[in-house]
Every structure is written in structure tokens, then in C-alpha cells.
Amino acid sequence: MAIRESDVIVVTSPYIPGYRIVKVLGVALGITVRSRGGIGGRFLAGLRALAGGEIKEFTELAEQARRQAIERMIQHAKELGANAVISFRLDSNEISEFMDEIIAYGTAV
């Protein structure tokens, strides 16, 4: 996977083909905490869960949170002086029944 956004290359591998890493600047992080939707959204999602299939409201919220975490990681990498992030990963944690934390991280180089 490779992302190129705002002159920062982001890859899941520990290297970037065709480039040489000259300095490791540290860990770049991007974190966001999101609610799983309001009471109405949870109610509708609960009804859809009974019928089976994708719960599109939550899929959309998850995608927005993922993008925001990645954007924040890229911004942090730029603040460190990086022009690339290697070994990029995404992680998520359930903080409560209604909140999730999404973390994007990698090595700023």
C-alpha cells in the first residue's frame, strides 16, 4: 500500500523502492476518537443488524475516522521534518460501548 499526500509518501513496507532513507525522525502518530453515532443512528443500525448485511452508517463513520487519523499522522510527520512514513499501520480500540479510537502510525523518515 502506498499513499502520496501533500508531498509525503506513506507505505506499509519498511522501505520505499527507488528511495534511500537518510534519517529516521521518530514515530508519526495520528489519533481520533469517534462516537458510533447518535441514539437514532444506533437504533437504525440495530434494526439493520437484525436483518443482516452491512451497516452503512457505521461504515461511513469508520472511513471518515480512518482518513482523519491518516491525515493527522501525515501532518505530524511533516512537523517532524519527514517526507515519508514507512511501516504505516492502522489500529482501533473500543473506548466504551459508544466510542472508538483510531490510530494511524508509522516511522517518519
C-alpha positions in Angstrom: 0.0 0.0 0.0 1.3 3.4 -0.9 -0.3 6.8 -0.3 1.1 10.1 -1.6 -0.5 13.0 0.1 0.9 16.6 0.5 4.4 15.5 -0.7 4.6 12.8 2.0 4.9 9.2 0.8 3.2 6.6 3.1 4.0 2.9 2.7 3.3 -0.2 4.8 6.7 -1.6 3.9 9.9 -0.9 5.9 11.4 0.7 2.8 10.4 2.7 -0.3 11.5 1.2 -3.6 13.7 3.6 -5.5 14.4 5.8 -2.5 17.1 5.7 0.2 16.3 6.6 3.8 18.8 9.1 5.1 17.4 9.8 8.5 14.8 8.3 10.9 12.9 11.1 12.7 10.7 9.1 15.0 7.2 7.8 15.3 4.5 9.8 13.5 1.0 9.5 15.1 -2.5 10.4 14.2 -5.3 9.8 16.6 -9.0 10.4 16.5 -11.8 9.3 18.9 -15.3 8.9 17.3 -18.7 8.3 18.6 -20.6 5.5 16.9 -23.4 7.8 16.1 -26.3 9.3 17.9 -29.2 7.5 19.5 -31.2 7.5 16.3 -28.2 6.2 14.3 -27.6 3.3 16.8 -31.3 2.5 16.7 -31.4 2.3 12.9 -28.1 0.3 12.9 -29.6 -2.1 15.4 -32.6 -2.7 13.2 -30.3 -3.3 10.2 -28.2 -5.7 12.2 -31.3 -7.8 12.8 -31.7 -8.2 9.0 -28.0 -8.8 8.4 -25.6 -7.2 6.0 -23.5 -4.1 6.0 -24.4 -1.2 8.4 -23.6 1.7 6.0 -23.9 4.4 8.6 -21.1 2.9 10.7 -19.0 2.0 7.6 -19.1 5.7 6.6 -18.2 6.8 10.1 -15.3 4.3 10.2 -14.0 5.6 6.9 -14.1 9.2 8.0 -12.3 8.4 11.2 -9.6 6.4 9.3 -9.0 9.3 6.9 -8.8 11.8 9.7 -6.2 9.6 11.6 -4.1 9.3 8.5 -4.2 13.0 7.8 -3.2 13.8 11.3 -0.3 11.3 11.1 0.9 12.9 7.9 0.7 16.3 9.5 2.7 15.1 12.5 5.3 13.5 10.1 5.7 16.9 8.3 6.1 18.7 11.7 9.0 16.2 12.4 10.5 17.2 9.0 9.7 14.0 7.2 8.9 13.5 3.6 7.8 9.9 4.1 6.3 7.4 6.6 7.4 3.8 6.4 5.9 0.8 8.2 2.5 2.5 8.3 -0.2 0.8 10.4 -3.8 1.5 11.5 -5.2 0.3 14.8 -8.5 0.8 16.6 -9.7 0.3 20.1 -13.1 0.4 21.7 -13.0 3.0 24.5 -16.6 2.5 25.5 -19.8 1.0 24.1 -20.3 4.1 22.0 -16.7 5.3 21.2 -13.8 4.1 19.2 -10.2 5.3 19.0 -8.5 5.1 15.6 -4.7 5.4 15.5 -2.5 5.8 12.4 1.2 5.4 13.0 4.5 4.7 11.3 8.1 5.7 11.2 8.8 9.2 10.0 11.8 9.4 7.7 
